[in-house]
Amino acid sequence: MYRVLVAEGEPLTREALCIMINRVEGFAAVHAVGRGERAVALCCGDAVDLAFLSVSMPGLSGLEVAKHLHIHAPAIPLVLVTSRNTFGFAQETVRLNISAYVSKPVSFAAVQDILLAHKANHAYRSPRLVENFMESIAARDFPRAYAAIRPAAEDLRSCAGRDAVRRHELLTHISQSLLVSLEEYDWQDKSLDPLPVFEPGRLLEDGGVDLSLFHTLDQVFRRNALKAYPILVHAFAYIDRNIKEKTGLEDIVGHCPASQTHVSRMFKKYFNLSVMDYIHLHKLHLAKMIFTYAGESAAEVAFTLGYTEAGYFSKIFKKFENRTVQQYKALLRNSAGGGKAGFR
């Protein structure tokens, strides 16, 4: 049974949170307090597995409590209950290692998602699987997120071994955690589709884990950008339709009601890279999928993805992957054959 502390200045909200927590199997609200100082004392002196902290409380605020616990009880995951949902606030909570946060009025679905994510995270003892991804999202840095895929995938494979079902469960946990963060960037529409996760059969190959993480992260960045700039839906649609063609910025702008300068600025702001580099990363994602599941040559893949020269494709691959196509395919073969090196 996971022991949960609720620190909330509003009595009705505090009571409602306790009721919601107790409704989720495996969780019990063992402490309900109205002041931040009391929350600090209980977390430091009692066995607490998770704490819900309201940002607005008499005495110490939720953020002040989080700062104290970050020093004196860093092992306790914290959930902030807040009506604030600005990007700057999200960055501040990341720096304090906040596990999640939920907006008022609090819904049972939101609380349940957070508790189930906590249960999965605790069960597999792999908090690092989410941390770098959350930091990358808060920084709106797509290249950084792309680079974080490989170490996250290695951690996941280390936890799950060759169990494809367990890999799927871990990836689903990551997806749910990222979706919670998206909702706090004002994504309150509960009709949002879940973030994509590959089926277990596609995760048996080690490369499939990396590919699924990329697909999930891409959706996170797209949804965040679309919330601020809905016209980008035209750009994304064109990129998806023509990803296997030779595509330039002029082609995208021709199908998007915005200037080249405006589209470039939007991508730089929400992805921290150029439109063309974003397209290259998508092509590399498809290239790795083909290498993983079809085993075609570099020249064949380059032609399939709209590159007129295999040498240029190989140069792009090395630039973003930090390894050659030949090295990547050798690691795939090693993994498929059960070699000790594995896909790393």
C-alpha positions in Angstrom: 0.0 0.0 0.0 1.4 3.4 -1.0 1.1 6.0 1.7 0.1 9.5 0.4 0.2 12.8 2.1 -2.2 15.6 1.0 -1.3 19.2 1.9 -4.1 21.5 0.7 -5.3 24.8 2.3 -8.9 24.5 1.0 -10.8 21.9 3.2 -13.2 20.8 0.5 -10.4 20.3 -2.1 -8.3 18.5 0.6 -11.2 16.1 1.4 -11.9 15.5 -2.3 -8.3 14.6 -3.0 -8.3 12.1 -0.2 -11.4 10.5 -1.5 -10.0 10.2 -5.0 -6.7 8.8 -3.8 -8.4 6.2 -1.6 -10.5 5.1 -4.7 -7.3 4.0 -6.5 -6.3 0.5 -5.6 -3.0 0.3 -3.7 -3.1 3.9 -2.4 -4.2 5.4 0.9 -4.3 9.1 1.9 -2.7 8.7 5.4 -2.2 12.4 6.1 -4.3 15.4 5.2 -3.0 18.8 6.4 -3.7 22.4 5.7 -0.3 24.0 6.3 3.0 23.6 4.5 5.0 23.4 7.7 3.1 20.4 8.9 3.6 18.7 5.5 7.4 19.1 5.8 7.4 17.7 9.3 5.3 14.6 8.3 7.3 13.9 5.2 10.6 14.1 7.1 9.4 12.1 10.1 7.0 9.5 8.7 6.9 6.9 6.0 5.4 8.8 3.1 5.5 7.4 -0.4 4.0 10.3 -2.3 2.9 13.8 -1.5 0.3 16.1 -3.1 1.2 19.8 -2.3 -1.1 22.7 -3.0 0.8 25.7 -4.4 -1.4 28.0 -2.3 -1.4 27.2 1.4 -1.2 29.1 4.7 2.4 29.4 5.9 4.8 27.6 3.5 3.5 27.4 -0.1 3.7 24.2 -2.1 6.8 25.3 -3.9 8.5 26.3 -0.6 7.6 22.8 0.8 9.0 21.3 -2.3 12.3 23.2 -1.8 12.6 21.9 1.7 11.8 18.3 0.8 14.2 18.5 -2.2 16.9 18.9 0.4 15.6 16.9 3.4 13.5 14.1 1.8 14.5 13.9 -1.9 13.2 10.4 -2.3 9.6 11.4 -1.9 7.9 12.1 -5.3 5.9 15.3 -5.2 2.7 16.3 -7.1 1.8 20.0 -7.2 -1.9 21.0 -7.1 -2.2 24.4 -8.8 -4.3 26.7 -10.9 -1.1 28.0 -12.7 -0.2 26.4 -16.0 2.4 28.8 -17.5 5.5 27.5 -19.2 7.8 29.3 -16.8 6.1 27.5 -13.9 6.6 24.2 -15.6 10.4 24.9 -15.9 10.5 25.8 -12.2 8.9 22.5 -11.2 11.3 20.5 -13.3 14.2 22.1 -11.5 12.7 21.0 -8.2 12.2 17.4 -9.4 8.4 17.6 -9.2 7.1 14.2 -10.5 3.8 15.7 -11.8 1.3 18.4 -11.2 -2.5 18.7 -11.6 -4.7 21.7 -12.2 -7.8 22.8 -10.2 -10.5 21.8 -10.3 -8.9 18.4 -9.7 -10.5 15.5 -11.6 -10.4 11.8 -10.6 -9.0 10.9 -14.0 -6.0 13.2 -13.5 -5.3 11.9 -10.0 -5.7 8.3 -11.2 -3.2 8.8 -14.1 -0.6 10.3 -11.7 -1.0 7.4 -9.1 -0.8 4.7 -11.8 2.3 6.3 -13.3 3.8 6.4 -9.8 3.0 2.7 -9.3 4.6 1.7 -12.6 7.6 3.9 -11.9 8.1 2.4 -8.5 7.5 -1.2 -9.7 10.2 -1.0 -12.3 12.5 1.3 -10.3 13.4 3.4 -13.4 12.7 7.1 -12.7 15.5 8.1 -15.2 13.3 6.8 -18.0 11.2 9.9 -17.7 13.4 12.6 -16.2 15.5 13.5 -19.3 12.4 13.5 -21.5 10.6 15.8 -19.2 13.6 18.2 -19.0 13.8 18.2 -22.8 10.1 19.1 -23.1 10.4 21.9 -20.6 13.4 23.2 -22.5 11.6 22.8 -25.9 14.7 21.3 -27.2 14.0 18.6 -29.9 17.7 17.8 -30.6 18.3 17.3 -26.9 15.2 15.0 -26.7 16.4 13.1 -29.7 19.8 12.6 -28.1 18.2 11.4 -24.9 16.4 8.6 -26.6 19.4 6.3 -26.7 20.3 6.4 -23.0 16.6 6.1 -22.1 16.2 3.1 -24.3 19.3 1.5 -22.8 17.8 2.0 -19.3 14.5 0.5 -20.4 16.2 -2.5 -22.0 18.2 -3.0 -18.9 15.0 -3.0 -16.8 12.9 -5.1 -19.1 15.4 -7.5 -20.6 14.0 -9.4 -23.6 10.4 -9.3 -22.3 8.5 -7.4 -25.0 5.4 -7.1 -22.8 7.3 -5.5 -20.0 9.0 -3.1 -22.5 5.5 -2.1 -23.7 4.4 -1.5 -20.1 7.4 0.8 -19.4 6.9 2.7 -22.6 3.2 3.2 -21.8 4.2 4.5 -18.4 6.5 7.1 -20.1 3.7 8.0 -22.5 1.3 8.5 -19.6 3.7 10.7 -17.7 4.4 12.9 -20.7 0.7 13.2 -21.4 0.2 14.5 -17.9 2.9 17.2 -18.5 1.2 18.2 -21.7 -2.1 18.7 -20.0 -0.4 21.1 -17.6 0.7 23.2 -20.6 -3.1 24.0 -20.9 -3.9 20.7 -22.5 -7.1 20.2 -20.5 -9.1 18.5 -23.2 -9.5 14.9 -21.9 -10.5 13.8 -25.4 -6.8 14.0 -26.4 -5.6 10.7 -28.0 -3.0 8.8 -25.9 0.6 9.3 -27.0 1.6 6.4 -29.3 3.3 3.3 -28.1 4.4 0.5 -30.4 2.8 -2.9 -29.9 4.9 -5.5 -27.9 5.7 -7.5 -31.1 7.4 -4.5 -32.6 9.4 -4.0 -29.4 11.1 -7.4 -29.4 13.9 -6.0 -31.6 16.0 -3.6 -29.5 15.8 -0.9 -32.2 12.0 -0.9 -31.8 12.3 0.6 -28.4 14.3 3.6 -29.7 11.8 4.0 -32.6 8.8 4.0 -30.2 10.4 6.6 -28.0 11.1 8.8 -30.9 7.5 8.6 -32.1 6.2 9.4 -28.6 8.5 12.4 -28.2 7.6 13.8 -31.6 4.0 13.8 -30.7 4.7 15.6 -27.5 6.6 18.4 -29.3 4.0 18.6 -32.1 1.0 18.9 -29.7 2.8 21.6 -27.6 3.6 23.6 -30.8 0.1 23.2 -32.2 -1.5 24.5 -29.1 0.3 27.9 -29.7 0.3 27.8 -33.5 -2.6 25.8 -34.9 -1.5 26.7 -38.5 1.4 24.4 -38.1 -1.0 21.5 -38.6 -0.7 22.2 -42.4 3.1 22.0 -42.2 3.1 18.8 -40.2 0.5 17.3 -42.6 2.6 18.2 -45.6 5.8 16.8 -44.0 4.0 13.5 -43.2 2.5 13.2 -46.7 5.8 13.9 -48.4 8.4 12.5 -46.0 9.7 10.1 -48.7 10.1 12.8 -51.2 12.7 15.5 -51.7 11.1 18.3 -49.6 12.3 21.8 -49.0 11.1 24.7 -46.8 9.6 26.4 -49.9 7.4 23.3 -50.5 6.1 23.3 -46.9 5.4 27.1 -46.9 3.5 26.6 -50.2 1.0 24.5 -48.3 1.0 26.5 -45.0 -0.7 29.9 -44.6 2.5 31.5 -43.3 5.7 33.0 -44.6 9.1 31.2 -44.6 10.3 33.4 -41.8 7.3 32.8 -39.6 7.4 29.0 -40.1 11.1 29.0 -39.4 10.7 31.0 -36.2 7.9 28.7 -35.0 10.1 25.6 -35.4 13.0 27.3 -33.8 10.9 28.4 -30.8 9.1 25.0 -30.2 11.7 22.6 -31.5 15.0 24.4 -31.2 16.1 23.4 -34.7 15.4 24.3 -38.3 12.6 22.9 -40.4 15.0 21.0 -42.6 16.8 19.4 -39.7 13.4 18.4 -38.3 12.7 16.7 -41.6 16.1 15.0 -41.6 15.4 13.6 -38.1 12.0 12.2 -39.4 13.7 10.6 -42.4 16.3 9.1 -40.1 13.5 7.7 -37.9 12.1 6.0 -41.0 15.5 4.9 -42.1 16.2 3.2 -38.8 12.7 1.6 -39.0 13.6 0.2 -42.4 17.0 -1.0 -41.3 15.4 -2.7 -38.2 12.5 -4.4 -39.9 13.5 -4.7 -43.6 17.3 -4.7 -43.6 17.7 -2.8 -46.9 21.0 -1.2 -47.9 21.9 2.4 -47.3 21.6 3.3 -51.0 18.1 1.7 -51.1 16.9 3.6 -48.0 18.4 6.9 -49.3 16.5 6.6 -52.5 13.3 5.5 -50.7 13.4 8.6 -48.5 14.0 11.1 -51.3 17.8 11.6 -51.0 19.4 11.8 -54.4 22.8 10.7 -53.2 23.5 7.9 -50.8 26.7 9.7 -49.7 24.6 12.7 -48.5 22.2 10.5 -46.7 25.1 8.8 -44.9 26.6 12.2 -44.0 23.2 13.2 -42.4 23.0 9.9 -40.6 26.4 10.3 -39.1 25.8 13.9 -38.1 22.7 13.1 -36.0 23.4 9.5 -34.9 27.1 9.8 -34.0 27.7 6.6 -35.9 27.8 5.4 -39.5 25.0 3.5 -41.2 27.3 0.4 -41.2 27.9 0.7 -37.4 24.2 1.0 -36.8 23.4 -2.0 -38.9 26.2 -4.0 -37.3 24.7 -3.3 -33.9 21.2 -4.4 -35.1 22.7 -7.7 -36.4 24.5 -8.2 -33.0 21.3 -7.7 -31.1 19.3 -10.0 -33.3 21.9 -12.7 -32.9 22.0 -12.4 -29.2 25.5 -11.0 -29.1 26.9 -9.6 -25.9 27.3 -6.0 -27.1 23.6 -5.6 -27.8 22.0 -2.6 -29.4 23.6 0.3 -27.6 
